Amino acid sequence: MFTGIVEELGEVTAVENLGDSSRFRLRGPVVTEGARHGDSIAVNGVCLTVVEHEGDEFTADVMAETLKRSSLGALTLGSRVNLERPTAVGARLGGHIVQGHVDGTGEILARTPSENWEIVKVSLPADLSRYVVEKGSITVDGISLTVVEAGPDYFTVSLIPTTLALTTLGVKQPGDPVNLEVDVIAKYVERLLAGGQGAGR
């Protein structure tokens, strides 16, 4: 489990196409400290498993399903990525409960700068809109954010200077894809209210 509090901006140092999957090598001095084979690290909000670890770099395999459902397939050599290790039991829950299981992708639609923050508008797939509410939580590229406005096919978030400086949302522009994970509690509530039939995935 993650909390959506990005620990560092990492970098893709190699991409290997394996046909029905890809292998990424990523640099992240903070998240690789003490890393071992089989550990989990969230990369732009996607929970990946450490295959190899050497120095401040690690490799992870990404299967076709993950490439299809997330924006990881768009990563290239030199791409910056948000990195987070799983939260430790007993640690503070700084963001919200994040599984690292991407529900879909959105697209940056607009950026509106203010003096001390920036409003970012993101497209929202129709099948996810029912889970997104004003002042609720959503994960964008692995970042726990509070929804400012929830429209039928979009939402907006307000980014503080720290988020702009220390995550990929500081540089992403209109047209760029982002990974979205909605609040898992909303999905459980929907399933329970439906009597466990026909709701959710």
Stockholm file with secondary structure:
# STOCKHOLM 1.0

chainA/1-201         MFTGIVEELGEVTAVENLGDSSRFRLRGPVVTEGARHGDSIAVNGVCLTVVEHEGDEFTADVMAETLKRSSLGALTLGSRVNLERPTAVGARLGGHIVQGHVDGTGEILARTPSENWEIVKVSLPADLSRYVVEKGSITVDGISLTVVEAGPDYFTVSLIPTTLALTTLGVKQPGDPVNLEVDVIAKYVERLLAGGQGAGR
#=GR chainA/1-201 SS CBCSCCCEEEEEEEEEECSSEEEEEEECTTTTTTCCTTCEEEETTEEEECCEEETTEEEEEEEHHHHHHSSGGGCCTTCEEEEECCCCTTSCCCSCCBCSCCCEEEEEEEEEECSSCEEEEEECCGGGGGGCCTTCEEEETTEEEEEEEECSSEEEEEECHHHHHHSGGGTCCTTCEEEEEECHHHHHHHHHHTTTSSCCC
#=GC SS_cons         CBCSCCCEEEEEEEEEECSSEEEEEEECTTTTTTCCTTCEEEETTEEEECCEEETTEEEEEEEHHHHHHSSGGGCCTTCEEEEECCCCTTSCCCSCCBCSCCCEEEEEEEEEECSSCEEEEEECCGGGGGGCCTTCEEEETTEEEEEEEECSSEEEEEECHHHHHHSGGGTCCTTCEEEEEECHHHHHHHHHHTTTSSCCC
//
